[in-house]
Each structure stands twice: as C-alpha cells, then as structure tokens.
C-alpha cells in the first residue's frame, strides 16, 4: 500500500492529508493562530469548586472556564501539589523533582473540596479542546509526548504499549528505560519505540526532560492565567501523530515548514530524509494530488460509496447517526439477505474511513440494513472491528442490537471536522440572484486592471474555477487571456482552483497573501 502525506500551508491554517493508494483516508486541519490545543500547559487559577460534580472550574484565559474533574487530578496529586507550592513559593530557586520524596497517592474516591481551594494556582494541561459551548478539559497529570516515549513527572512507573506483542522486546525496553530515566519520572513507551536502540531513546528522553525544566522555569516567573508550554511547531506536532517510516513521500508547499519537517524526519528516521519534498507549482497542492475533489465528495450529509449505495451522516451535540442505504444498486446479489450483507460490509469500510476522515468522536450509532441470519450479523461485527483496527483513536465497538443498530464510542479530543461542501454564491451571497455570467469576465478584467494599474503590482496570481479558466484560455491565438496579457503586460497568471465556486475568484500577491478586492 502506497502511503503519502500532503501538507497544505495557508496563512490562516494548515491541512495535512494522508492518502493510501491515492485515496484520502485522513485529513487534519488546524488554524495557525489557534489559542487552545491539546498538550498545551498553562499556569492557571482555580475559580470555583463544584461539589455536586466533584470538579472545579479553572481560569486559563479562555472565555469559558476550563473543567477539571477530581479524577483528572491524578493519583500523584499530593506530590504534584507539594512541588508546585514549593516552586511558586520561592522564586529564587527551582526545586529538583529527582531529589524530592514522593508522597502517598490520594484517595480516588476523595472530594475536590478537600483537595483544591478557590484562588489556588495549578499547572494544568489541556486534554480536550473547547467543543461547542464547553470550555477546555484539563488534567494536572502533566505529560510530554515524544515520538517514542511519553514523559510523566511525579511517578516512577514504566508502562509499555500493549501493541508491542513480543515479551522479550517489552522486557528489553523496560530494562533500557529503567537504566536511563531520572528518579521520580514515569515513562510510557510508545509502539514506535519497538526495535529502537538506547541512543535514540536516550536522546528523546533528554529532550523531554529539557521541556520539563523549561516549563517549570517559565511557570515560576508567570502570572496566572498564562501559557507556559506549547509544541515547538504545531505542524510537527500534528505530523508526529501520523508519521510512519513507510510513507512513500511527504510533500509540502511552504519552504519554512518544509525545513521543519525535513529536520524532524532526519532526526527520527535519517535514512528516510529524502521522502520530504518541496512543492513549488502555482496550481494548489490539494488540486494537484486530487485531494480537493475527494474532500468535496467525502464530506457533507450524503456520501456515496459503492454501486449506488450511500450513507446519510447526521451530527448532533450528543452523538453522530449514520444510516446505510442500498440505493439503486445495479449489481445486486441473488437474494435480499446476501445483498444486505454485501452492502453492509462495504458500508463498514466507508464508515471506518469517515470516522478517521472527519475525526468523529463520542457516540456513533449506525443503522445498518436489517439482516436475519446471526452468522451475517457476527460477520459484520468482526469486519467492523478489523477495519477499525488501524484507527489510532481509542474506540469501543458493540455487536449489533436486536434493532440492527451498532454502537461505537470513539475518543473525542477536538471538535469534529465538518467541512461545508455546498458553496455560497459569491455574487448574490445567498439572495438567489446573480450577475449575468457573460459579464463575469468583465469583472475579472476590471480587477486585473485595478491590481496592475492602481496597486502597481507585478507577478501576482489570480485563481478562478477550472471551467472559467478553460473559457478564458480557449483559443490558440485569440484567447481572452492572451488579449488581457497584451493589454496589461505579462505581469500575472490565471490558474484553476477546484476549491472555488463557479463565479468566485481570488488574487494572491507575490508574498502569498490574498488581496481583498470585494
């Protein structure tokens, strides 16, 4: 299977698309100016205790207070609390965690009112981004995530990924980590550490301990609420979670991000450094790799998947509902039961892809086509577990109920990726009347005249819908494009962009910034 990563860097957001045999299977989008991301660490202040919820609302600077449940304090909270009080109480020295004596674990059935107090300062980490009207969810179990290991202060425990099956390998990694980790630091060994040597693991451990030292130093000088630690590069952080040495290529359209990714790949897989490529063509990178078209067809309420069959996907605040329909299948099986099984199996493939693609989390309820035979229902359940095995998010799948419904719970740490596939008319903005399409070329020419003659800009690009671009460039010697270039000079290019609506356009200056020409 050929796996590729395509990274589209825009001024406002970064998109990472993962394809397998050119088919889009995962899409991550993140705003470059995002304020609250999973893994960020804040010095925060307890605002209000909620005994009924056994939780506290904490001020991290967000418009909605963050939520900290008693169970998210962690069993090592007593040691953590003593260290934080010592750290913030004396700003002239930084206490050493390795020399500290760890205190007994707190009672997991305890009360938040006995543990926290309003106004208390805490070092907290975001475990779930703000979703809908809810603020971020927090934990005081601080963790620093690397490619191979996760570093967790205030414990001496070493845990090995359950996906590493070899008993000998587990024992080797446990002994190796025990010999190099400092006292009072716990380590979770990730699946990617399998087969790695002492030098690689030791280097990453030193890097993560450096992050801890830097974090507590900044916390000592900070005033709550304040951001203390974030990923050096959010793009590298996104890449770390999906990267695999088996990738055929990683293509990125920004020189600065290309350097960051190349440096990261050279660090963790030196022999694979050459797979990182810089894309410099004027055609949008997602258009070049047919990602835009797949996004348009894969998102939205209705998703077709095989021989006329389709899914209907509805989102609510509490859960996601997926309905499987056979549609007008042309290649139907000889009997209804076999036909239902075939459609359901293919639907399971597409649903597993959609869960990863949209990053759907929480409760997912699937209404499959009814099947009478118990062996067919079991076959569908087994198949769904098989196709979901590659999903990195924690999930749990229940067998079909007597109503033919399958329930899935999937880890949710950020809002579902919901991309609008319908397009608002750029001419009427939803009023229902548009300019005469014949006059659209006149509008484009006026905008080009303005940019060239009034702004005095050169070497800029205008993006239009592919159909419009084909019309403008139609003809070898007498095209509209050629006429415009003769009148205004060869100072611009007109390029197709599949993401635009029919009568939509955008102009990009030589520095890559979009001009507002409304």
C-alpha positions in Angstrom: 0.0 0.0 0.0 1.4 3.4 -1.1 1.0 6.0 1.7 1.6 9.7 1.1 1.3 12.8 3.2 0.4 16.1 1.5 0.8 19.3 3.7 -1.1 22.4 2.5 0.2 25.5 4.4 -2.0 28.6 4.1 -1.7 31.9 6.0 -4.6 31.1 8.3 -4.5 27.3 8.6 -2.5 24.1 7.9 -4.1 21.0 6.4 -2.4 17.5 6.4 -3.9 14.9 4.1 -3.0 11.2 4.4 -3.6 9.1 1.3 -3.4 5.3 0.8 -3.1 4.3 -2.8 -4.1 8.0 -3.7 -7.3 7.6 -1.7 -7.9 10.1 1.1 -8.1 8.4 4.5 -7.3 11.1 7.0 -7.5 14.9 7.0 -6.3 17.2 9.8 -6.9 20.9 9.8 -5.6 23.3 12.4 -5.7 27.1 12.5 -2.2 28.6 12.8 -3.4 31.1 15.3 -5.3 28.6 17.5 -5.3 29.5 21.1 -6.1 26.2 22.9 -4.6 23.0 21.6 -4.3 19.5 23.2 -1.0 19.2 25.0 -0.6 22.9 25.9 0.4 23.6 29.5 -0.9 26.6 31.4 -0.4 28.2 34.8 -4.0 28.6 35.8 -6.1 29.6 38.8 -9.0 27.7 40.4 -12.1 29.9 40.1 -15.0 27.9 41.5 -15.5 24.4 43.2 -18.5 22.3 42.2 -19.0 19.7 44.9 -22.0 18.2 43.1 -19.8 17.4 40.1 -16.7 16.7 42.2 -14.9 19.1 39.9 -13.6 22.6 39.6 -13.8 25.4 37.1 -10.4 26.8 36.3 -9.4 30.1 34.6 -6.9 29.5 31.8 -7.8 32.7 30.0 -10.5 31.3 27.8 -13.9 33.0 27.6 -15.4 29.8 29.1 -13.8 28.5 32.3 -12.0 25.1 31.8 -13.2 22.0 33.5 -11.1 19.9 35.9 -12.6 16.8 37.4 -11.3 15.3 40.6 -10.3 12.1 38.8 -8.2 14.2 36.4 -6.0 15.4 39.3 -4.3 12.0 39.1 -3.3 9.7 41.9 0.0 11.6 42.4 -1.6 14.9 43.1 -0.2 15.2 46.6 3.4 15.1 45.3 2.5 17.4 42.4 0.8 19.9 44.8 3.7 20.0 47.2 6.2 20.6 44.3 4.1 23.4 42.8 3.7 25.2 46.1 7.5 24.9 46.6 8.1 26.1 43.0 5.8 29.2 43.3 6.6 30.0 46.9 10.3 30.7 46.4 11.1 32.4 43.1 14.9 32.5 43.9 15.4 28.7 43.5 14.0 25.9 41.3 13.3 22.7 43.3 14.7 19.4 41.9 12.0 16.8 41.3 14.6 14.0 41.4 15.6 14.8 44.9 12.1 15.1 46.2 10.4 12.4 48.3 7.1 11.4 46.6 4.0 11.5 48.9 1.4 8.7 49.1 -1.3 8.6 46.4 -4.5 10.5 47.0 -7.8 8.7 47.6 -9.5 8.1 44.2 -12.9 8.4 46.0 -12.0 11.7 47.6 -13.6 15.1 47.3 -12.5 18.1 45.3 -13.4 20.4 48.2 -10.8 18.7 50.4 -8.1 18.9 47.7 -8.5 22.3 46.0 -9.3 25.8 47.1 -10.6 28.8 45.1 -7.7 31.0 44.0 -5.2 28.1 44.1 -2.6 28.1 41.3 -2.1 25.0 39.3 0.0 23.8 36.4 -2.6 22.2 34.1 -2.5 20.6 30.6 -5.3 20.6 28.1 -6.6 17.1 27.2 -9.7 18.2 25.2 -10.1 21.3 23.1 -13.1 23.6 23.6 -16.1 22.0 21.8 -19.3 23.8 21.1 -20.3 25.8 24.2 -17.9 23.9 26.5 -14.5 25.2 27.7 -11.3 23.1 27.5 -11.0 20.0 29.7 -7.9 19.8 31.9 -5.6 17.5 33.8 -2.8 18.0 36.4 -1.1 14.8 35.2 1.4 16.6 33.1 2.8 14.6 30.2 5.4 15.5 27.5 4.9 13.4 24.3 7.7 12.4 22.0 7.9 10.1 19.0 9.0 7.1 21.1 8.2 7.8 24.7 5.9 9.9 26.9 7.5 11.5 30.0 5.3 11.9 33.1 6.7 13.6 36.3 5.7 12.6 39.9 5.8 8.8 39.3 8.4 6.1 38.8 6.1 3.8 36.8 7.3 2.4 33.4 4.5 1.3 31.0 4.9 -0.4 27.7 2.4 -0.1 24.8 0.1 -3.0 24.6 0.5 -3.1 20.8 4.1 -4.4 21.3 3.4 -8.1 21.5 6.9 -9.6 22.0 7.6 -10.4 25.7 11.4 -10.2 25.0 11.0 -6.7 23.4 8.9 -5.5 26.3 11.5 -6.7 28.8 14.3 -5.1 26.8 12.6 -1.7 26.6 11.6 -1.8 30.3 15.2 -2.5 31.4 16.6 0.1 29.0 14.3 2.8 30.2 14.8 1.9 33.8 18.6 2.4 33.4 18.4 5.9 31.8 15.4 7.6 33.3 15.8 10.0 36.3 14.2 9.3 39.6 10.5 10.4 40.1 9.8 10.5 36.4 7.5 7.9 34.8 7.7 6.8 31.2 5.2 5.4 28.7 6.9 3.6 25.9 5.0 4.1 22.6 4.6 1.4 19.9 7.0 3.3 17.6 9.9 2.5 20.1 9.8 -1.2 19.2 13.3 -2.2 18.0 14.9 1.2 18.7 18.3 1.5 20.3 19.5 3.1 23.5 20.9 6.2 21.8 17.6 7.2 20.1 15.6 6.7 23.3 18.1 8.4 25.5 18.3 11.5 23.2 14.5 11.8 23.2 14.3 11.4 27.0 16.9 14.2 27.4 14.8 16.4 25.1 11.6 15.8 27.1 13.3 16.4 30.4 14.6 19.7 28.9 11.0 20.6 28.1 10.0 19.9 31.8 12.9 22.1 33.1 11.9 24.9 30.7 8.2 24.6 31.7 8.8 24.9 35.5 11.2 27.7 35.0 8.6 29.7 33.0 5.9 28.8 35.5 7.9 30.3 38.3 8.0 33.7 36.6 4.5 33.6 35.2 1.2 35.3 36.3 -1.9 33.1 36.1 -3.5 32.5 33.7 -0.6 32.2 31.3 0.5 29.8 28.6 3.7 28.0 29.8 4.4 25.3 27.2 3.4 24.5 23.7 4.8 22.4 20.9 7.8 24.0 19.2 5.8 23.7 16.0 2.2 22.7 15.8 2.8 21.3 12.3 5.5 18.9 13.6 3.2 18.0 16.5 0.4 17.1 14.0 2.9 15.2 11.9 4.3 13.2 14.8 0.9 11.5 15.4 0.5 10.3 11.9 4.1 9.8 10.7 5.2 6.4 9.6 8.6 5.5 8.1 6.7 3.5 5.5 5.5 6.8 3.8 6.5 7.0 0.1 6.6 10.8 0.2 5.8 13.9 2.3 5.0 16.9 0.0 4.7 20.4 1.5 4.1 23.7 -0.2 5.9 26.1 2.2 9.7 26.4 2.4 9.8 27.2 6.2 7.5 24.2 7.1 9.5 22.0 4.6 12.7 22.8 6.6 10.9 21.9 9.9 9.5 18.6 8.6 12.8 17.7 6.9 14.7 18.3 10.2 12.1 16.2 12.1 12.3 13.3 9.7 16.1 13.4 9.7 16.0 13.2 13.5 13.7 10.2 13.8 14.4 8.4 10.5 17.6 9.6 9.0 17.5 7.1 6.1 14.0 8.5 5.1 15.0 12.2 4.9 14.7 12.2 1.1 10.9 11.5 1.1 10.3 15.1 2.1 9.7 17.2 -1.0 9.0 20.9 -1.5 6.1 21.7 -3.9 6.6 24.9 -5.8 4.0 24.7 -8.6 1.4 27.5 -8.9 -1.5 25.0 -9.0 -2.9 24.5 -5.5 -1.2 21.4 -3.9 -4.5 19.8 -3.0 -5.7 20.2 -6.6 -2.5 18.6 -7.9 -3.0 15.5 -5.8 -6.8 15.3 -6.3 -7.4 16.0 -2.6 -9.9 18.9 -3.1 -12.2 16.7 -5.2 -12.1 13.9 -2.6 -12.9 16.4 0.1 -15.9 17.7 -1.8 -17.2 14.1 -2.4 -16.4 12.7 1.1 -17.9 15.4 3.4 -21.5 16.5 3.6 -24.7 14.8 4.7 -24.8 12.2 1.9 -21.7 10.0 1.0 -21.9 7.5 -1.9 -19.6 4.5 -1.7 -20.3 1.5 -3.9 -22.7 0.7 -6.9 -25.3 3.3 -5.9 -25.3 2.6 -2.2 -24.8 5.6 0.1 -24.6 6.8 3.7 -26.5 9.6 5.4 -24.5 11.2 8.2 -26.1 13.4 10.8 -24.3 15.2 13.6 -25.9 16.3 16.9 -24.4 17.7 20.1 -24.5 14.3 21.9 -23.9 11.8 19.1 -23.4 11.0 15.4 -26.0 9.0 13.5 -25.2 7.1 10.3 -27.9 5.5 8.1 -26.9 2.8 5.5 -28.9 2.7 2.3 -28.6 0.3 -0.6 -29.9 2.9 -3.1 -30.4 1.7 -6.7 -27.6 -0.9 -6.8 -27.1 -2.2 -10.3 -25.1 -5.3 -9.2 -27.5 -6.8 -6.7 -26.9 -10.3 -5.2 -29.4 -13.1 -6.0 -31.3 -12.8 -2.7 -32.1 -9.9 -0.3 -30.1 -11.3 2.6 -26.8 -11.7 0.6 -27.4 -8.2 -0.9 -27.8 -6.7 2.6 -24.6 -8.4 3.9 -22.6 -7.2 0.9 -23.8 -3.6 1.2 -23.2 -3.6 5.0 -19.7 -4.9 4.6 -18.8 -2.2 2.1 -20.6 0.4 4.3 -18.4 -0.7 7.2 -15.3 0.1 5.1 -16.5 3.6 4.3 -17.7 4.3 7.8 -14.3 3.4 9.2 -12.7 5.8 6.7 -15.3 8.5 7.5 -14.6 8.3 11.3 -10.9 8.9 10.7 -11.5 11.5 8.0 -13.9 13.7 10.0 -12.3 12.8 13.4 -15.8 11.9 14.7 -15.8 11.2 18.4 -18.2 10.5 21.2 -21.1 8.2 20.5 -21.7 6.9 16.9 -24.9 5.0 16.2 -25.1 3.1 12.8 -28.3 1.9 11.3 -27.2 -1.0 9.0 -29.6 -2.7 6.6 -31.5 -5.5 8.5 -30.1 -9.0 8.4 -31.9 -12.0 9.7 -29.1 -14.5 9.9 -27.0 -14.5 13.1 -23.8 -15.5 11.3 -24.2 -12.5 8.9 -24.6 -10.1 11.9 -21.5 -11.6 13.5 -19.5 -11.4 10.2 -20.4 -7.7 10.0 -19.3 -7.1 13.6 -16.0 -8.9 13.1 -15.4 -7.0 9.8 -16.0 -3.6 11.5 -13.5 -4.5 14.3 -11.0 -5.5 11.6 -11.3 -2.3 9.5 -11.2 -0.1 12.7 -8.0 -1.8 14.0 -5.8 0.9 12.2 -7.7 3.7 13.9 -5.3 5.5 16.3 -8.1 6.9 18.4 -9.3 4.8 21.3 -12.6 3.2 20.5 -15.1 0.5 21.6 -17.5 -1.4 19.3 -20.6 -3.2 20.4 -22.3 -6.0 18.4 -25.5 -5.3 16.5 -28.5 -4.8 18.8 -31.8 -6.6 18.2 -32.9 -3.4 16.3 -29.9 -3.8 13.9 -28.0 -0.8 15.4 -24.3 -0.8 16.0 -22.9 1.5 18.7 -19.4 2.8 18.7 -17.7 5.1 21.2 -14.6 6.9 19.9 -12.2 9.2 21.7 -13.0 12.8 21.2 -10.4 15.4 22.0 -11.3 18.1 19.4 -14.4 19.2 17.5 -15.5 17.0 14.6 -14.0 18.2 11.3 -17.1 19.4 9.4 -16.4 20.8 6.0 -19.2 22.5 4.1 -19.4 21.0 0.6 -22.1 23.4 -0.6 -21.0 26.7 -1.9 -22.4 30.2 -1.1 -22.8 32.1 -4.3 -20.1 34.8 -4.4 -22.3 37.1 -6.5 -25.5 37.2 -4.5 -24.4 35.8 -1.1 -27.5 33.7 -0.8 -30.1 36.2 -2.1 -30.9 34.0 -5.2 -30.0 36.4 -8.0 -26.5 36.5 -9.6 -24.8 38.8 -12.1 -25.1 37.8 -15.8 -22.4 35.1 -16.2 -21.4 36.7 -19.5 -20.3 39.8 -17.6 -18.1 37.8 -15.2 -15.1 38.1 -17.5 -15.6 41.9 -17.5 -15.4 41.8 -13.7 -12.2 39.8 -13.7 -10.6 42.2 -16.2 -11.6 45.2 -14.1 -10.0 43.6 -11.0 -6.8 42.8 -13.0 -6.7 46.5 -14.2 -7.0 47.7 -10.7 -4.2 45.5 -9.4 -1.9 46.3 -12.2 -2.6 50.0 -12.8 -3.7 51.3 -9.4 -1.8 49.0 -7.0 1.2 48.7 -9.4 1.6 45.0 -8.5 3.6 42.6 -10.7 4.0 38.8 -10.7 0.7 38.1 -8.9 -1.7 35.1 -9.4 -5.5 35.1 -10.0 -7.3 31.8 -9.1 -10.6 31.0 -10.8 -12.9 28.0 -11.2 -11.4 25.4 -13.7 -14.4 25.9 -16.1 -13.8 29.7 -16.1 -10.1 29.2 -16.6 -10.7 26.9 -19.6 -13.1 29.5 -21.1 -10.7 32.4 -20.7 -7.8 30.5 -22.3 -9.9 28.9 -25.1 -8.3 29.5 -28.5 -4.6 29.4 -29.6 -4.1 32.9 -30.8 -7.3 34.8 -29.9 -8.0 33.8 -26.3 -9.3 36.3 -23.8 -6.3 35.5 -21.6 -3.9 36.4 -24.4 -5.7 39.7 -25.0 -5.6 40.7 -21.4 -1.8 39.9 -21.2 -1.2 42.1 -24.2 -3.1 45.0 -22.8 -1.9 44.8 -19.2 1.5 43.2 -19.7 2.7 39.7 -18.8 2.6 40.5 -15.1 0.0 38.0 -13.9 -1.1 34.4 -14.3 -4.6 32.9 -14.2 -4.7 29.5 -12.5 -7.5 27.0 -12.0 -8.6 26.2 -8.4 -11.1 23.4 -7.7 -11.9 24.7 -4.3 -13.6 27.9 -5.8 -17.3 28.3 -6.8 -18.1 28.9 -10.4 -18.2 32.8 -10.2 -15.6 33.1 -7.5 -12.1 34.3 -7.7 -9.1 35.2 -5.5 -5.9 37.2 -6.1 -2.7 36.2 -4.4 0.3 38.7 -4.2 3.9 37.6 -4.8 4.3 37.1 -1.0 1.4 34.6 -0.9 -1.1 37.0 0.8 -4.7 37.2 -0.5 -5.9 40.6 -1.7 -9.3 41.9 -0.6 -10.9 43.0 -3.9 -14.6 43.0 -2.9 
